[in-house]
């Protein structure tokens, strides 16, 4: 959630910045509930003070009938007012949650993802001296994918992945985990990108694949219509990305400053409705209802969080370069960064079959937006307490597999394995 004090002091700015992100926020209504809520809180506090005062005066002797009657009157008034306050408070919280995080000044203003800005391109688009195939054609001909049988079992947009493609996917997870656990590599990335961050490695974690509704709401990630599946008759929602259940790990906790940054690299299967997608996006494994993902998450202080975000982007680029895949980096515009984000960066890889770049990685700079609702705080070395900052970023999803298949295909229909993955493939050079 956004700081209500910031909204009180900057109502027009909040309205305008929200509109830039595609949210029509009724700031005046929110502030009206805020005023009423504060007034009622003062009344509740005063009645509680009077109630306690009467309770104290009743100690040590028999109270008068007048005092008992006064106590009952205050108790009834307080119960009624607390009920009214609870209703006002619920409305206030719902309106406050609807306010998105404010984009940084350097985030491009745009109405659709088409207005994202390419900030650098690495590598040349792959060209072949033969007619290239898309990843689905290659994978199906090799027996790596079986959508027909998966459709019988689970419906459309699910798939059985088999054989060497499974081995390649596990090689990808192992490689990503090894890089993020290697402090020497992290120091190299930091030095090459002139960053001022700790070289502390990421701790591997296997998080739950589900969370309660209140947890999803606190992280700002609940998207009922477009992506989040719910368990019937239970207060459990399935994560739509690994960070959705890693970011709330420290719900209602205070973290010692000397333990920061706390960094995790987490793996989970994720689930998305992916409403409204069609065409090439539904071929092969590009956009499924179920997919696997390795994700970075960090908890840090306000003054280090932007550098932490840039560090995650640098890690993503290092991984893509080591795989030898051509890509470009996008600065996402206001309409595309999402409600919790103050800034967002995407990496898109070149897909020969589509003759364009498609997203493989995203990095989210979230500031204290999640931490405020999660009540995840930091105890500074001087004893003061403030909100933590969170960052998350993709290590690998299954999409780099698509890029590997398409960019490293041979005329015979085989796929060359990137060198960095070969140690995890028994030394094999191709599949």
C-alpha positions as CSV (number, residue, x, y, z in Angstrom):
1,X,0.0,0.0,0.0
2,X,1.0,3.6,-0.5
3,X,1.7,5.8,2.5
4,X,-1.6,7.6,3.4
5,X,0.4,10.6,4.6
6,X,1.9,10.9,1.2
7,X,-1.5,10.8,-0.4
8,X,-2.8,13.4,2.0
9,X,0.0,15.8,1.1
10,X,0.0,15.0,-2.7
11,X,-3.6,14.2,-3.8
12,X,-3.3,15.6,-7.3
13,X,0.1,13.9,-7.9
14,X,-1.3,10.6,-6.7
15,X,-4.3,10.9,-9.0
16,X,-2.1,11.8,-12.0
17,X,0.5,9.1,-11.4
18,X,-2.2,6.5,-10.9
19,X,-3.8,7.5,-14.2
20,X,-0.5,7.1,-15.9
21,X,-0.5,3.5,-14.7
22,X,-4.0,3.0,-15.9
23,X,-5.8,3.2,-12.6
24,X,-8.7,5.6,-12.1
25,X,-8.4,6.3,-8.4
26,X,-11.0,8.3,-6.4
27,X,-8.5,10.1,-4.2
28,X,-11.2,12.4,-2.7
29,X,-13.3,9.5,-1.6
30,X,-10.3,7.9,0.0
31,X,-9.4,11.1,1.8
32,X,-13.0,11.5,2.9
33,X,-12.9,8.0,4.5
34,X,-9.5,8.8,6.0
35,X,-10.9,11.9,7.7
36,X,-13.9,10.1,9.0
37,X,-11.8,7.2,10.2
38,X,-9.4,9.4,12.1
39,X,-12.4,11.3,13.7
40,X,-14.0,8.0,14.8
41,X,-10.7,6.7,16.1
42,X,-10.4,9.7,18.4
43,X,-13.9,9.1,19.6
44,X,-13.2,5.4,20.2
45,X,-10.0,6.3,22.1
46,X,-11.8,8.8,24.3
47,X,-14.6,6.3,25.2
48,X,-12.0,3.7,26.0
49,X,-10.2,6.2,28.2
50,X,-13.5,6.9,30.1
51,X,-14.2,3.2,30.4
52,X,-10.8,2.5,31.9
53,X,-11.2,5.4,34.2
54,X,-14.5,4.1,35.5
55,X,-13.1,0.6,35.9
56,X,-10.2,2.0,38.0
57,X,-12.6,3.9,40.2
58,X,-14.6,0.7,40.9
59,X,-11.6,-1.0,42.4
60,X,-11.4,-1.3,46.2
61,X,-15.0,-0.7,47.0
62,X,-18.7,-1.0,46.0
63,X,-19.5,1.3,43.1
64,X,-22.5,3.5,43.2
65,X,-25.5,2.7,41.0
66,X,-24.8,5.9,39.1
67,X,-21.3,4.8,38.3
68,X,-22.5,1.4,37.2
69,X,-25.1,3.0,34.9
70,X,-22.4,5.3,33.5
71,X,-20.1,2.4,32.8
72,X,-22.9,0.5,31.0
73,X,-23.7,3.6,28.9
74,X,-20.1,4.0,27.9
75,X,-19.8,0.3,27.1
76,X,-22.8,0.4,24.8
77,X,-21.7,3.6,23.1
78,X,-18.2,2.1,22.6
79,X,-19.5,-1.2,21.2
80,X,-21.7,0.7,18.7
81,X,-18.9,3.1,17.7
82,X,-16.4,0.2,17.3
83,X,-18.8,-1.5,15.0
84,X,-19.2,1.7,12.9
85,X,-15.4,2.2,12.9
86,X,-14.8,-1.4,11.7
87,X,-17.0,-0.7,8.7
88,X,-15.4,2.6,7.9
89,X,-11.9,1.0,8.3
90,X,-12.7,-1.8,5.8
91,X,-13.8,0.7,3.2
92,X,-10.8,2.8,3.8
93,X,-8.4,-0.1,3.5
94,X,-10.1,-1.3,0.2
95,X,-9.7,2.2,-1.3
96,X,-6.1,2.5,-0.1
97,X,-5.2,-0.9,-1.6
98,X,-6.6,0.4,-5.0
99,X,-4.0,3.1,-5.1
100,X,-1.0,1.8,-7.1
101,X,2.7,2.5,-6.2
102,X,4.0,5.7,-7.7
103,X,6.3,5.3,-10.7
104,X,9.7,6.9,-10.5
105,X,10.3,10.0,-12.5
106,X,12.5,8.2,-15.1
107,X,9.8,5.6,-15.9
108,X,8.5,6.3,-19.5
109,X,4.9,7.5,-19.5
110,X,2.8,5.2,-21.8
111,X,-0.6,3.8,-22.3
112,X,0.3,0.3,-23.5
113,X,3.3,-2.1,-23.5
114,X,4.0,-0.9,-27.0
115,X,5.4,2.3,-25.4
116,X,8.1,0.4,-23.5
117,X,11.6,1.7,-24.3
118,X,14.5,-0.4,-25.6
119,X,17.6,0.7,-23.6
120,X,20.1,-1.7,-25.0
121,X,20.5,-4.6,-27.4
122,X,23.0,-7.4,-26.9
123,X,23.9,-9.9,-29.7
124,X,22.7,-10.1,-33.2
125,X,19.4,-11.8,-34.3
126,X,20.1,-15.4,-35.2
127,X,20.1,-16.2,-38.9
128,X,20.2,-19.6,-40.5
129,X,21.2,-21.0,-43.9
130,X,18.2,-23.3,-43.8
131,X,14.5,-23.1,-43.1
132,X,14.2,-22.7,-39.3
133,X,11.4,-24.3,-37.3
134,X,9.7,-23.0,-34.2
135,X,10.3,-24.6,-30.8
136,X,7.0,-26.5,-30.8
137,X,7.7,-28.2,-34.2
138,X,11.1,-29.3,-33.0
139,X,10.0,-30.4,-29.6
140,X,7.0,-32.4,-30.9
141,X,9.1,-34.1,-33.6
142,X,11.6,-35.2,-30.9
143,X,8.8,-36.4,-28.6
144,X,9.6,-33.8,-26.0
145,X,6.1,-32.4,-25.8
146,X,2.7,-34.1,-25.6
147,X,-0.2,-31.7,-25.5
148,X,-2.9,-34.0,-26.8
149,X,-2.7,-36.4,-23.8
150,X,-2.3,-33.4,-21.4
151,X,-5.5,-31.9,-22.8
152,X,-7.3,-35.2,-22.0
153,X,-6.1,-35.0,-18.4
154,X,-6.2,-31.3,-17.6
155,X,-7.7,-29.4,-20.6
156,X,-6.1,-26.9,-23.0
157,X,-2.8,-25.1,-22.2
158,X,-1.3,-27.9,-20.2
159,X,1.5,-30.1,-21.5
160,X,3.5,-33.2,-20.7
161,X,7.2,-32.4,-21.1
162,X,9.4,-35.4,-21.7
163,X,12.9,-36.7,-22.3
164,X,15.8,-34.5,-23.1
165,X,13.7,-31.3,-22.7
166,X,13.1,-32.2,-19.1
167,X,16.8,-32.8,-18.6
168,X,17.5,-29.4,-20.2
169,X,15.0,-27.7,-18.0
170,X,16.6,-29.1,-14.9
171,X,20.0,-28.1,-16.2
172,X,18.7,-24.5,-16.5
173,X,17.5,-24.5,-12.8
174,X,20.8,-26.0,-11.6
175,X,22.9,-23.5,-13.5
176,X,20.8,-20.5,-12.3
177,X,21.0,-21.8,-8.7
178,X,24.8,-22.2,-9.0
179,X,25.3,-18.7,-10.2
180,X,23.2,-17.1,-7.5
181,X,25.0,-19.1,-4.8
182,X,28.5,-18.2,-6.0
183,X,29.8,-15.1,-4.3
184,X,32.8,-14.8,-6.7
185,X,30.5,-14.6,-9.7
186,X,28.3,-12.1,-7.9
187,X,31.3,-9.9,-7.1
188,X,32.3,-10.0,-10.8
189,X,28.8,-8.9,-11.9
190,X,28.8,-6.1,-9.3
191,X,32.3,-4.8,-10.4
192,X,31.4,-5.0,-14.2
193,X,28.3,-2.9,-13.6
194,X,29.8,-0.4,-11.1
195,X,27.2,-1.3,-8.5
196,X,27.2,-0.5,-4.8
197,X,25.7,-3.6,-3.3
198,X,26.6,-6.5,-1.1
199,X,28.0,-9.6,-2.7
200,X,26.0,-11.8,-0.3
201,X,24.8,-14.9,-2.1
202,X,21.1,-15.9,-2.5
203,X,19.8,-18.6,-0.3
204,X,17.8,-21.4,-2.1
205,X,14.2,-21.8,-1.0
206,X,11.3,-24.0,-2.0
207,X,8.2,-21.9,-1.1
208,X,4.6,-22.9,-0.9
209,X,2.7,-22.8,-4.2
210,X,-0.4,-21.3,-2.5
211,X,-1.2,-18.4,-0.1
212,X,-4.2,-17.0,1.7
213,X,-6.2,-14.2,0.2
214,X,-5.1,-11.7,2.8
215,X,-1.5,-12.5,2.0
216,X,-2.0,-12.0,-1.8
217,X,-3.8,-8.7,-1.1
218,X,-0.9,-7.5,1.1
219,X,1.6,-8.2,-1.6
220,X,-0.6,-6.5,-4.2
221,X,-0.5,-9.6,-6.4
222,X,-4.1,-10.9,-6.3
223,X,-5.5,-10.8,-9.9
224,X,-8.8,-12.7,-9.8
225,X,-9.9,-12.1,-13.4
226,X,-6.7,-12.6,-15.4
227,X,-4.3,-14.9,-13.7
228,X,-5.0,-16.2,-10.1
229,X,-6.6,-19.6,-9.6
230,X,-8.5,-20.2,-6.3
231,X,-9.1,-23.5,-4.4
232,X,-12.8,-24.2,-4.2
233,X,-14.2,-23.8,-0.7
234,X,-10.9,-22.8,0.8
235,X,-9.1,-19.5,1.5
236,X,-6.2,-20.5,-0.7
237,X,-5.0,-19.0,-4.0
238,X,-2.4,-20.5,-6.2
239,X,0.7,-18.5,-6.9
240,X,1.1,-17.1,-10.4
241,X,4.8,-16.6,-10.0
242,X,7.4,-17.8,-7.5
243,X,7.9,-14.4,-5.8
244,X,4.2,-14.3,-4.9
245,X,4.8,-16.6,-2.0
246,X,8.4,-15.6,-1.3
247,X,7.8,-11.9,-0.8
248,X,5.5,-12.4,2.2
249,X,7.9,-14.7,4.1
250,X,8.5,-12.0,6.8
251,X,4.8,-11.0,7.2
252,X,4.4,-9.1,10.5
253,X,8.2,-9.4,11.3
254,X,11.0,-7.1,12.1
255,X,14.4,-7.8,10.5
256,X,17.7,-6.8,12.1
257,X,19.5,-4.3,9.8
258,X,22.8,-6.3,10.1
259,X,21.2,-9.3,8.4
260,X,20.2,-7.3,5.3
261,X,20.1,-7.8,2.4
262,X,18.2,-11.1,2.8
263,X,18.3,-12.7,-0.6
264,X,16.4,-15.8,-1.8
265,X,16.4,-17.8,-5.1
266,X,13.2,-19.7,-5.1
267,X,11.8,-22.4,-7.3
268,X,8.1,-23.3,-7.7
269,X,5.5,-24.4,-10.2
270,X,3.2,-21.5,-10.9
271,X,-0.3,-21.3,-12.3
272,X,-2.0,-18.6,-14.4
273,X,-5.3,-18.4,-16.2
274,X,-3.7,-16.3,-18.9
275,X,-7.0,-15.0,-20.1
276,X,-7.3,-13.5,-23.6
277,X,-4.1,-15.0,-25.2
278,X,-4.2,-16.8,-28.5
279,X,-2.2,-17.6,-31.7
280,X,1.5,-18.2,-31.5
281,X,1.5,-17.6,-27.7
282,X,-0.4,-20.9,-27.2
283,X,1.9,-23.0,-29.2
284,X,4.4,-25.3,-27.4
285,X,5.3,-24.1,-24.0
286,X,5.3,-20.3,-24.5
287,X,2.2,-19.5,-22.5
288,X,0.7,-22.3,-20.4
289,X,-1.6,-22.4,-17.4
290,X,1.1,-24.3,-15.5
291,X,4.8,-23.6,-15.7
292,X,8.0,-23.7,-13.6
293,X,10.0,-20.7,-12.5
294,X,13.2,-19.8,-10.6
295,X,12.9,-16.3,-9.0
296,X,15.0,-13.8,-7.0
297,X,13.6,-12.0,-4.0
298,X,15.4,-9.6,-1.7
299,X,14.6,-7.6,1.5
300,X,16.8,-4.5,2.1
301,X,16.8,-1.0,3.3
302,X,15.4,2.1,1.5
303,X,18.8,3.5,0.6
304,X,20.0,0.3,-1.0
305,X,16.9,-0.9,-2.8
306,X,17.4,0.8,-6.2
307,X,20.9,-0.6,-6.5
308,X,19.5,-4.0,-5.5
309,X,17.1,-3.7,-8.4
310,X,19.9,-2.9,-10.8
311,X,21.9,-5.7,-9.5
312,X,19.1,-8.2,-10.3
313,X,18.9,-6.9,-13.8
314,X,22.7,-7.3,-14.2
315,X,22.4,-10.9,-13.0
316,X,19.7,-11.5,-15.6
317,X,21.9,-10.1,-18.3
318,X,24.8,-12.2,-17.2
319,X,22.7,-15.3,-17.4
320,X,21.5,-14.5,-20.9
321,X,25.0,-13.7,-22.1
322,X,26.4,-16.9,-20.7
323,X,23.7,-18.9,-22.5
324,X,24.7,-17.0,-25.7
325,X,21.2,-15.8,-26.5
326,X,20.6,-12.5,-28.3
327,X,18.3,-10.2,-26.3
328,X,17.3,-6.6,-25.6
329,X,16.5,-4.8,-22.4
330,X,13.3,-2.7,-22.0
331,X,12.5,0.0,-19.6
332,X,8.8,-0.6,-19.0
333,X,6.4,2.3,-19.3
334,X,3.9,3.4,-16.6
335,X,1.0,1.3,-18.0
336,X,3.0,-1.9,-18.0
337,X,5.0,-1.9,-14.7
338,X,2.1,-3.2,-12.6
339,X,0.3,-1.9,-9.4
340,X,3.0,-2.6,-6.8
341,X,6.0,-1.4,-8.9
342,X,7.8,1.9,-8.9
343,X,9.9,0.7,-11.8
344,X,10.1,-2.3,-14.0
345,X,12.6,-3.8,-16.5
346,X,12.0,-6.6,-19.0
347,X,14.5,-8.7,-21.0
348,X,13.2,-10.1,-24.3
349,X,15.0,-12.8,-26.3
350,X,15.2,-13.1,-30.0
351,X,12.9,-15.8,-31.4
352,X,13.8,-16.7,-35.0
353,X,10.4,-18.3,-35.6
354,X,8.6,-15.1,-34.8
355,X,11.3,-12.7,-36.1
356,X,10.9,-10.6,-33.0
357,X,11.9,-10.4,-29.3
358,X,9.7,-11.9,-26.6
359,X,9.8,-11.6,-22.9
360,X,11.9,-14.0,-20.8
361,X,12.7,-12.0,-17.7
362,X,11.2,-9.2,-15.6
363,X,12.6,-7.3,-12.7
364,X,10.4,-5.4,-10.2
365,X,11.4,-2.4,-8.1
366,X,8.7,-2.2,-5.4
367,X,10.1,0.1,-2.7
368,X,8.1,-0.2,0.6
369,X,4.7,-0.7,-1.2
370,X,4.4,-4.4,-0.2
371,X,6.2,-4.1,3.1
372,X,3.6,-1.5,4.4
373,X,0.7,-3.9,4.1
374,X,2.9,-7.0,5.0
375,X,4.2,-5.1,8.1
376,X,7.7,-6.2,7.2
377,X,10.1,-3.8,9.0
378,X,13.7,-3.2,9.7
379,X,15.3,-2.5,13.1
380,X,18.1,-0.1,12.4
381,X,21.4,-0.3,14.3
382,X,20.3,2.9,16.2
383,X,17.1,1.1,17.4
384,X,14.7,2.9,15.1
385,X,12.2,0.9,13.0
386,X,11.2,1.5,9.4
387,X,9.6,-0.4,6.5
388,X,11.8,-2.8,4.5
389,X,12.0,-2.6,0.7
390,X,11.4,-5.6,-1.5
391,X,12.7,-6.5,-5.0
392,X,12.0,-9.5,-7.2
393,X,13.3,-10.6,-10.6
394,X,13.1,-13.7,-12.8
395,X,16.2,-16.0,-12.9
396,X,14.7,-18.4,-15.4
397,X,11.2,-19.5,-16.5
398,X,10.7,-22.1,-19.1
399,X,10.9,-19.5,-21.9
400,X,14.7,-19.5,-22.2
401,X,14.2,-23.2,-23.2
402,X,12.2,-21.9,-26.2
403,X,15.0,-19.6,-27.1
404,X,17.6,-22.3,-26.8
405,X,15.7,-24.7,-29.0
406,X,15.1,-22.0,-31.7
407,X,18.4,-20.2,-31.7
408,X,20.6,-23.3,-31.5
409,X,18.7,-25.7,-33.8
410,X,20.6,-27.6,-36.5
411,X,19.5,-28.5,-40.1
412,X,19.1,-32.1,-38.8
413,X,16.5,-30.9,-36.2
414,X,18.8,-31.3,-33.2
415,X,19.6,-28.6,-30.6
416,X,23.1,-27.5,-29.5
417,X,23.3,-27.3,-25.7
418,X,24.8,-24.0,-24.5
419,X,28.3,-24.7,-23.0
420,X,27.3,-23.5,-19.5
421,X,24.6,-26.1,-19.3
422,X,26.6,-29.1,-20.6
423,X,28.1,-30.0,-17.1
424,X,24.5,-30.5,-16.0
425,X,23.7,-32.6,-19.1
426,X,26.4,-35.2,-18.6
427,X,28.8,-33.4,-20.9
428,X,26.5,-33.8,-23.9
429,X,26.8,-31.2,-26.7
430,X,23.5,-31.6,-28.3
431,X,20.1,-33.2,-27.9
